[in-house]
Amino acid sequence: MSADAGPDDELLARVFLTRVIEPGDEAGGRWVRELGVWEVARRLREGGPPLPGVSGNRWQGLLARAEAARPTEDLAVAQRAGVRFVRPGGVEWPGQLDDLGDARPLGLWVRGPASLRMWALRSVAVVGARACTEYGAHMAATLAAGLAEQGWVVVSGGAYGVDGAAHRGALGAGGATVAVLACGVDRPYPRGHTQLITRIADQGLVVGELPPGDHPTPSRFILRNRVIAALTRGTVVVEAAHRSGSLVTARAAQRLGRHTMGVPGPATSALSAGVHELLRGEAALVTDVADIVELVGDIGQLTPDRSGPVLPRDLLEPAARQVLAALPAHRAARPEEVARGAQTTPDDAIARLYELRALGYVERHDDGWKLTRQAMRSVRDGPGPP
């Protein structure tokens, strides 16, 4: 970034580039890494000699996009829709996305109350065929519900079939789920899932690389899958034919060193052929939540009463500290009770509770939430809110 460019300039430059450079464009990522985001944006705005490695035709196409880009308007539209822009290096940026190298997103548009960084720390992708069978939908929903009940965030693509079943399974269990879209997060796609994606935005998170109002294309669906793979600890493929896009997610997960898992199906089903091909390689066979957690869970965190590392209370965000303080000391409380005590909404309380769950402060008890033993010591001995 230029010495004359401040934080606001860097933000506007990144928002500008999301209109100009396609998701996953490694040439664009290399320009940003070598020249800085502000300098790349300046050269695209002003024209002149092409950036390194760009043909004349492509350069003219990029300049045409740059001329039409309006980053200030995009941010205003996003704000009205309840959408924020999360950029690399920011407090909400999931560091594991940096594993994508030059294919790392320029930034992410996020809709929903929770912290993307905190939720991504304990997340699993559940993906599969759009035209799935009843078996595939049942397995996706069952696995997602079980993961949610154990405090895991379920990530998928918001599509018909396995994706939708996974999201519904997590929501039905009162859990956390993230939909990664291949379009602007203010315009749910597919349209038939508008109600589902709106519910995910209310109770979970909707995420995408493309600016408000932008539309999906076949290539954007494929490139979106790398974000799902990088964001999560592992990817579970429930059903997939030989040419399924969900296999792209699984192979991206393998390249990134993430766990790759497959749910076996009937040997006669074409929709299980792609999964079986994965299983003949390096993917692990899973049939229930215990199999998945055994792979993606930390050592010593596989039993139901586990609690993660407790961080100092003063490192929590103010909203999370408020929810933590609203929990009773010696009994479980339902989210509605916690929300009243924290003076927030039930959806926001649930989002904060899952953040606190990932940090080891709270645990689920049936329909309620309770402080862990370490959290009770931290709350008792730790410093009060500033």
Helices and strands as residue ranges (DSSP letters): H 7-20, H 26-35, H 37-46, H 56-68, H 71-80, E 83-86, G 95-103, E 108-111, H 116-120, E 123-127, H 134-149, E 153-156, H 162-172, E 177-181, G 191-193, H 194-203, E 205-208, H 218-231, E 234-237, H 245-255, E 259-262, G 270-272, H 273-279, E 284-285, H 289-296, G 313-315, H 318-326, H 335-342, H 346-358, E 362-365, E 368-371, H 373-381
